[in-house]
């Protein structure tokens, strides 16, 4: 897959909005999609940019069939290696590891749908600071910026990666610099396909937030490794008030709210079906807001 370094992030936004569909859950037949079985099959960004809108849509949906496996890690590891080979003339940097993670829980902000834009790319580099002792901090900063720009010209990255984290360590393992680059899509209206049972259960959790406007459903889904049904709400600042005692009372009251959410969810056939389908043993209800310690308050219920 070829790369172009002249790509601007706003182009990605325009591509997504121009390909918008009015349907809430995409259920197009698989036969309509371009056959893409590996990350290497994705066309170069300059080629992708010149395709008709319907062809772009088919490619974006076809990308969903690519499994997020070790091959994706290898692909981006090689990509970063190639970048450093072209730019790192003094051999200051070494790739320590590259991993791709999939976020299967997060919803599109304000909507009862999950995004196609759901990958997290983690990059770890090692830096020989002795070779560039006087300029190592600025060099680390510049290299991070160049890597982000370089990756933005990769079609798969542009269409799938919502967050990129880059950590740079010295030869003794001390952290030199860290950076996180988040990307967002405006007016996102093409969404991930979800099973009927997941979407039905998710809709119950979403409906709770609709009826209780100080809460926003941010994450929902089954975690097979821990046998959890995970539900996360963002709590708006207006819930807590402004005074310290109001904030503390609001935090304490979240336990009661978690109980009410548990009752609201588990009384429905939709959630019961989803729990049984995934053999979930624990319901985790999490609340997020910066006023709380570590920004989260979490409650667990046995199922």
N, C-alpha and C positions, 0 to 999 in steps of 0.2 A: 504494500500500500504506500503510495507516494505521499509526501507531506508538502505543504506550502506554508511559509513563515509569514505570509502577508495577511493571514486571516485575522479578522477583528471579531470580538465576542458578539457585537451587535448583529453580525450577520446570522449567527446561530438563532438569535431571538427572532429575526425576521423570517427565517426559514420555518421555525416552529409555528409562528402565527399565520403565515401564509398557507400552511398545510392544515389549518384547523378544520375540525369536523364538528357537527352539531350533536353527535351522539355522545351520551354520557359514558357508556361502556362499549368499547370497540369489539364487535363480534363478527368482523369480516371473515369470509372463508379463507382458510389457510392457502387454498389454491390460487388466490389473488396475489399472494406475496411473492416477491423475488426469492429464489432459493438461496439462502445464505446459511452455511453450516459452520463456518469458522470466521474468526475475526479478520483473517487474511482475505476473505472474500469481499469485504466491504470496500467500495470504490474510493479512490482518492477524493479529497474534499473539493478540488477544483472540478473534477468530473461530476461529483454529486451536485455541486452548485448549478450546473448547467442542465440538469435533467428536468423534464416536465414535473409539475406538482404531483400528479398521481404516481409517478415513478418514485419520487422522493418519499411519498407516503408508504409505498410498498416496501421500500428499503428500510425505512424506520421500523416498520412492523416486523420485517424479516429479521432484523437485528435482535429482536426479542427471542428468536430461536437459538441464538448463540449461547451455549452453556458457559457460565462463569466458572472456569476451571483453571488448573495450573497453566494451561496454554495461554490464557489471557495474561497471567503474571509473567510468563516467558516473553510474550510479545512486547509488553511495555518495558520489561527489563532490557531487552535487546534494543528497543527504541531509545532508551536513555543512554545505553552504552554507545550507540551510534552518534548521539548528540555530543557526548563527552569526547569521543574520538575526533570529531570535527572541530571542537571548540577549546578543549583543554590541552593546550600545547605543552604545558609543563607537567602534565600528569599529576595534577593536584588532587583530583577526585576519583573515588572508586565507588561503584554501586554495591551497597550492602544488602539491598533487598527491595523488591517491588511487589506489592500485593493489590489485588482488586477485590473489593467487598461489595456485596449487593444489599441494598436496603429494601427489604420486602414489606416494611411496616408503614412507612410514612405516606401520608395523604397529601394531595395537592392543597395548598393553603386555601381554606374556606370552602372546599369541595369534598364530596363524598366519593372520591376517586383516588387511585394511586398513579403516580407518575411513571412515564417511560424513562424519565431522567433520574436514575436511581442508583448509580454506582459511585463508590468512593475509591479513589486511587491513592495509595500510600507509598511514598518513595523515601528510602533511607540511603544517604550517601556518607561516605567517609572522606575526610579532607586532611591532607598533609599540610597543616598550618605552618610548619617550620619552613617550608619552601617559600611561603608568601607571608611571612610573619608580620610585616608592616601593613599589609593590605588585606589580610585574610577575611576580616569582617565584611568589608565592602564587596570583596570578590564573592563571598558566600551569598550575600544579598542579591548581587547582579546575576549570579548563576541561577538562583531560584526564579527570578523574573524571566530569564531567557528560557528556562525549561518550561514554564507555564505557557509562554508564547509559542514555543516549539510544539507542545502537545496540542494546542488549540487548532493546529492545522491537520490534525488526525480526525477523520470523519467519525469513527467510533467514539472517540473521546468527546467530540463536540456534541454528539447526539445522546450520550449516555452518562457522562461523568458530571455529577452535581457538586462534588467536593474533591479537591486534591490537597493532600498534606505532604509536605516535604521537610524532612529532618536531616540536618547535617551534623555529624559528629567529628571530633578530632581523632587522632590515632590512639589516644588513651581512653576513648569512649565518652568523653565529656561532650555535652551538647553545645555546638557552636551557634547554630541558628535554626529556628523552626518557622514555618509559614503554613498558612492554610488559605486556599483560594476557593471561594464558593461561587457557584454560578446559579442563576435563576432564569426562569422563563416567564415572560409576561403573557397573560391571557392564554395559559395552557388549556387546550381543549381536546387533545388526543391523549387517551389514557391507556394504562395497562389493562389487559384482559384479566379478569378475576373470575374464579369459579362462582357459580350461583350461590353456593352455600356460604362462602366467605363474604360475598357482597351483601347477602341478606343479613348476616350477623353483624357485619360492619355498619349497616344501615341503622340497626337498633342503637348502637353506640353513638352514631352520628345524630340520631334523632334526639338522644338525651341532651346533646349540646344545643340543638335547635331550640329545645324547650327551656334550656337554662343558659342564657346568652353570655354569661360570664365564663363559660367553658368552651374550648375549641378542641375538637378531636384532631389530634396530630398523628397518632400511630395506632394501628390495629392489626392483629394477626396472631397466628399460632407459631410458637417457637418449638420446633420438633426436638431440639437437643435437650431442652429443659422441661418439655411437656407443659409449657405455659401458654395461656391465652393472654397476650399482652395488650393493654389498652392504656393509651397516654393522652391526657388532656393538657392543653395550655390554659392556665388560669389568668384571666385578665387582671390588670392592676386595679381596676375598679372594685373587684371583689374584696381586696384587702383593706381599702381605705388608705388614709395618709398618716394616721397617728400610730405610734409603736404598739400601743395596747390593742388597737383595731387589727393591726397586722398579725400580732400573736394570736388573737382570738380566731382570726380567719384561718391561720395555719392549723390550729387545734381542731377547728370545725371540719377540716378536710377528711378526718376519719369518719365523721358522720356522713359526709357526702360520698365517700368511698363505699360505705355500707349501702347507701341508697342506690348508687350506680350498680353495685353487685345485684341487688334485688331487681332493679330495672332490666338488667341484661338476662339474668338467669331464669326469669319467669317466662321468657319467650321461647317458642319452638325453634326459631331461627338460630339463636345462640346455642341452645341445647344440641341441635343437630350438628353445628360446627364443632362444638366441644367433643362430641362423641366421634365425629369423623377424624379428628386429629389426636384423639386419646389424650386430651389435655387434662392435667391433674391439678393445676394451679391457675387461678385467675389473678393476674397482677394488674392493679390499677395504679397508675403513676400520674402525679400532678407536677407540672413544670412552671416555675416562675423564679426570677432572680432573687426575690426577697427571702427565699428559703435556703437553708444550709445546703450547699452543693447544688442549688437550684431545683432540687427534686424532693418530693415527698411520696414514698412508695408504700402501698399496702398489698398484702398477699392473702388470698383466700383459697382454702382447699376446695376442690370440686369433687 
